[in-house]
Amino acid sequence: MKTQAAVLWEPGQPWQIEELELDPPKHGEVLLQLAASGMCHSDEHVRDGSLPLEYYPFIGGHEGAGVVLEVGPGVTSVEKGDHVALGFIPACGRCRQCATGQSSICDLGAHLLEGWQISDGTARHHVRGKDAAIQCLIGTFSPYTVANEASCVKITKDVPLDKAALVGCGVTTGWGSSVYAAGVQAGETVVVIGMGGVGCGAVQGAALAGARHVVVVDPSEFKREQAKIFGATHTAASIDEALPLLQDLTWGQLADKVLITVANASGRIIAPAMSLVAKGGTCVHVSVGDVTQNDVDLNLFDLTAMRKTLKGAWFGNANIRFDIPHLLRLYMEGQLKLDEMITRTYTLAQINDGYEAMRKAENVRGVIMYS
């Protein structure tokens, strides 16, 4: 079939809308008609080159939800007509990580930026006569895509698909980083540094876990105001501004948990973030940045003597098979705010406008609508 897709031809260039020729699904694959795609900052990292690719053309997008139109041979988990949300991390259910409850680091994740179908390493997407790689094995910057069933999570048909698209990456990453990676407990003080889609999920996770104080740090006045909608009790424009606020709120104890969810990861933020962590507290680094960066600023004496923990989290240490349906039930029952996250919606042709708004900190989350 023929459709359209937002395609990247080289780093640093804008997304281009191209005609896409899509092959039928092969073994273990499904053809999907998507209702919407979230606009996550990770696709901006691909566009600007900080997440380097090996092959172009490249179709972006890794937050999506839609309806199964066709299934290939061997597919058992979904059938034609099912509604599904796509997880940016596939889960095979068989590797050591999946078998031990760590499906966010499933072995199939090694292929995320290669862009080829994990069933046989070939392409179903073609642009201008060339094979096209796809973001995170799903390529949601197109109203139609072919993906492996390992990336598909069946959901109930009462869930609005544009909201379901959000839990495939950002919301679950942030929520899980608070609930699973940081292990926020009732009564704790939590700091979330960065209020994008992931930060918004982290704020909601901390609030739902019963945090006493949820302090959001973000230079954008718009995002600081938005943070209060999602459960933030206090805000600050910078880490320097947050420190005296925390000292006052906690009688000098500081934050039990600090989550770094900024748009661009940098080793320079670690030491300032750790300065907000209480003795025996934990800092969780969630952000993505330049993959070549190795330098980190960190006071090792403070880390040791104050028994602080610094750890990383990928997809919030969540499990797509459990957490995507779980979060969508929380949404349907009014406990998780997804409608309020969507600041603006765009057509596929407006994708570059949406990412410009993201760069200007004008959106909590932009969403591309296909239907």
N, C-alpha and C positions, 0 to 999 in steps of 0.2 A: 504494500500500500504506500501511498505518497501522502506526506503531511509536511509540517514545518518544525524547525527546531532553532534554538539559539546556539550558535556555533562560535567557538574560539579558534582562530587560525594561527595565532602566535601570541605570546605573552605581551601584555601592555596594550593590546588592542581592545576596542569595544566588542561586545557580543554582536554577531551578525545573524539576521534571520535568513535562513536558507531553506530550500526545499529538501526534505528528508525522504529517502526511500527506505522503507522498513521491511525487512524479511519476516516471514512467519516464524513463530517460536519453534525451536528444536527441542530435543530431549531435556526435560526438567525445566522448561521455560514457559512463560505466559506472555500473551499480548494484552496490554492494558490501555484503556482509555482513561486518561487522568482528568480529574476535575480541577485540580489546582496544584501549584508548586510553591513552596516557601522559598524565600530569597535569603539564603544563609550567607554569612560572611566567609565561610570556607570557599565558596565559589569565587569570591573576590580575591582570595589568596591565590587561587589558580589563575585568575585573569591577570593579576599583577606580577605573577612569576615567583612569588615567595614559596608556593608549592609547585615545584617544577614538574612538567610532564615530559614523557618520552616521545609522544606522538600527537600529531595534529592532522586533520581537524578533530575537535573535541567538543562534545555536547555536554553542557553543564547541567546542574540541578540534582539535588539529592534529598529533597523533602517533597513527597508527593503521595497522593491517594486517588484511587479511582476504581473502575469496574473491570473485571476480567472479561475480555472479549473472546479469547481463545486459549486453550491450553495445549502444550506440546506433549509428546509421548512421555509416559513415566511420571507425570505430575499427579500427586496424590493429596496435597494439602489444600488446594483450592480448585474450584470448577467454574465454568462459564456462568457469569451473572453475579458471582461473589463480589462484595466490596472489600477492598484491601487497602491497608496503609503500608507504605514502603519504608523499611528500615535501611538507613545508610550503611549499616554493618550487616552483612548476611550472617545467618546462623545455621550452620550445617547440622548441629545437634549430635555430632559424632566425634569430633576432635576432642583432645584432652581438655581444652579450655571450656568448650560447651558442656562436656560431661561433668565438669566440676563447678558449674554455675557461673562461668566467666565468659558467656557468649559474646560480650562486647569486644573480646579479643579473640574471636573465632579465627582459626587458621585461614579461612577464606578472605579475611581482611587484608592479607598480604597482597591481594590483587586489586585493591580499591582504586589506585591511581593508574593501573595499567589500562583499564577501560574496555577490556574484552569480555565476552561471555565466559563465565567460569565453568560452563559445561564442557567447552572444547577449545577455548582460547581464540575464537574467531568473532567476527562482527555481524550484527544484524542491522546495523545502522549505516547508511551510506549517503554521502553528500558530495555533489559534483563528481560522481563516479568513483569516489575514494571511500574506503572504509573509514568510519568515524568511531573514535573511542567515546565512552560515556562515563560521566562522573559517578563514582562509587557504585559502578555496575548497574545503575538504573537510569540515569540521564533524564531527569524530570523537566528539563526546559524544552519540552515538546508535549503536545496534547496526547500523543500516543508513544508508547515505548514497549520494548521487549526486555524482560528481566527474568532472572532465575527465581524459582519459587522459594529459594533460601532467603530472598530479600522481601518476600511478601507475607504479610500478616493479615489473616482474615479478621474483619471487624463486623459488628452488627450494622444492619442497614439503616438504623435510626440515627446514626452519627453523621452530621454534615461533613461531606468529604473535604471541603476547604479547611475545616478545623482539624480533621484527621491528618491532613498533610503536615501539620506543624509538629506532630509528635514523632516523626521519623528521624529527627536530629535534635534541633535546638532545645525544645521544651524538655524532652526526656534527658538530654545531656545535662541541662541545668538542674532539673528536679532530682535526678539521680546523684548528681555531685553533692547536693545537700544531704539527701536522705541516706544514700548508700556509701559514697566515698568519704564524706565528712562525718556521717553518722550523727547528724544534729539531734539533740535530745531536748525534751521539754524544759523550758526555763533557761536555755543557753543564750548567749549573745553571739550573733553571727554577723559577719561583714561580707558583703558581696561587692567586689570591685569590678565595675563594668555592667551596664544595664542595657545590653542588647537582647536578642532572643534567648540566648543561653542564660544570661544574667536574670532575665525575667523568670525563667524556669527555676533558677536557683533560689530566688526570693520566695517564690510560691512553695517550693519544697521546704524551705526553712520555716516558713509561716505555718504550713500544714503540720510540720513535725512538732510545733509548739514552742518555737523559739520565743524568748522573752523580748529580745531586741533584735531587729533585722535592720542593719545599717547599710545603705547603698552608697557607694562612692562612684561618682561619674561627673565629668566636667560639664556635661550638657544639662542646662536647667530644665529643658523639656523632659529629658529622661529621668531626672530626679523627681519631677512632679509625677510622671507616669509611675514611678516605682511605688508610690504610696497606694496606687490602685491595687497593686498586686501583693501587698502585705508588708512593705517597708515601714518601719516605725520612725526611722530617722534617715537623713541623707547628708552627704558632704560632697563638696566639689573636688576634693583631693585627699590623698592619704594624709598629708600634713594636717589638713583641717579635721580629718576623722579622728586623729590621735587624741586631742584634748576632749573631744566629744565622748569617745569611748572611756577615757579615764573618769569622766564625770558620771557616765551611765553605770559604770561597773565598780565605782569606788577604787579605781586604780588596777583592777584585775585584768582588764582588756578583754579581747574576744576569745571565746572558746573555739570558734571555727572561723576561718577566713577563706573565701573562695575567690580565685582570680579568674574572671570571665571577660577580660578585656578583648577588644577586637584584634589586636596584634600582640602576640606574646613577645616578651623581651626579658632577657636575663636580668636587666636592670630593675625590674619591678619586684623581684623576689625579696631582697633585703628590706625595702620599705613595707611590703606586705607582711613579712615576718615580724616587723616591729609592732604590728597590731595584735599579734597572737599572744595569748596569756601563757603563763607557765603551764606546761603539760598540754597545751592546745595544739590544734592541727591547722595547717594551711594546705588547701587542695588547689593545684594548678590545672586549669581546664582549657586554657586558651591555646590557639594554634598560631604559629608565626613562621618565620623563615627557618626552613628545615636545616640550613647549614649553620645556624647559630649554636654555639657550644658554651659560651661564657655566661656565668651566673654570678651575681653579687649576693653573697651570703656570709653572715658572721657565724663561723663555725663554733666559736665559744658559746654564743647565745643559743645555737641549736642544741649543743650538748648539755650545757649547764642548766638551761631552762627546760630541758626534756621536751622540746618542741618536735613536731612531726611535719615534714614536707613531703607531699605525695602527689602523683599524677592521677588523672581520671580520664577515661576514654568512653564516650557515650554515657557518662555518668555511672559507669560500672553497671549499667542496666542490661536487661534481657529483652530483646524485641518481642519474643513470644509471650512474655508475661506483662511487661511494663507498658507496651503500647495499648493493649486492651484495657489494662488497669487505669491508666491515665485518662483514657477516653470515657470510662465509666465515671471517674471523678468529675470530668467535665460535664457529662450528661446529668449528673446529680447536683451540679451547681457548686462544687468544691474547688474546681480548677478553672481559672479564667483563660480561655482561648480567644473568644470573640474580641475581648479588649486588647489583646496583643496585636491584632491586625490594624496597623495605623492607616495603611492605604492598600488598595488593590490596583493591579496593572494588567494590561494585556501583554501577550508575549512580545509584541512590537515595542512596548514601552519598557523593556527590561533594563536598558541602560539608564533610563530616568529613575527607575526604582533603586538601582545601585548608587546613583549619584545622591539620592535622598539618604541612603544608608551612610554614605561617606560623610554627609553633612550632619549626621545624627538627628535626622528628622523623622525617622521611623523606629519603633520598637521592632516591628516585623512587617516587611512588605510581602505581599502574596500575588503571584500570577494566577489569574483566573482563566480557565479554559471553557467553563460552562456555568 
